[in-house]
């Protein structure tokens, strides 16, 4: 596209459907569920990214 931007418009009926779906996503119940899920995903990601965890980590050998 030679570095140019292209603008595309959906047909009116598809635009109305998409708009309605987005409006439904902004309910308090849905936002609360999303917030909880995002917090859980962040906790898991932080654990995996911490030293000694995740891909390439060597197994822990219990002292004993």
C-alpha positions in Angstrom: 0.0 0.0 0.0 3.0 2.3 -0.3 2.8 3.4 3.3 -0.7 4.9 2.9 -3.6 4.2 5.1 -6.9 2.8 3.9 -10.3 3.4 5.5 -13.0 0.7 5.3 -16.6 1.1 6.4 -18.9 -1.7 7.3 -22.4 -1.9 5.9 -24.9 -0.2 8.1 -26.5 -3.4 9.5 -23.1 -4.9 10.5 -22.1 -1.5 12.0 -25.3 -1.5 14.1 -24.7 -5.1 15.3 -21.1 -4.3 16.3 -22.1 -1.1 18.1 -24.8 -3.0 20.0 -22.3 -5.7 21.1 -19.8 -3.1 22.3 -22.5 -1.3 24.3 -23.4 -4.7 26.0 -19.7 -5.1 27.0 -19.8 -2.0 29.1 -22.1 -3.3 31.8 -20.9 -3.3 35.4 -21.2 -7.1 35.7 -19.1 -7.7 32.6 -16.4 -5.1 33.6 -16.2 -6.8 37.1 -15.7 -10.2 35.5 -13.1 -8.8 33.1 -11.2 -7.1 36.0 -11.1 -10.4 38.0 -9.9 -12.4 34.9 -7.2 -9.8 34.1 -5.9 -9.8 37.7 -5.7 -13.6 37.6 -3.9 -13.6 34.3 -1.4 -10.9 35.5 -0.6 -13.0 38.6 0.1 -16.1 36.6 2.2 -14.1 34.1 4.2 -12.6 36.9 4.8 -16.0 38.5 5.9 -17.5 35.2 8.2 -14.5 34.4 9.8 -14.6 37.9 13.3 -16.1 38.3 13.3 -19.9 38.6 10.0 -20.4 36.9 8.8 -20.8 33.4 10.4 -22.2 30.3 14.1 -23.1 30.6 14.0 -23.1 34.4 15.9 -25.9 36.1 13.9 -28.2 38.4 14.1 -27.5 42.1 15.9 -30.2 44.0 14.7 -30.3 47.6 17.4 -29.9 50.3 17.6 -32.8 52.4 
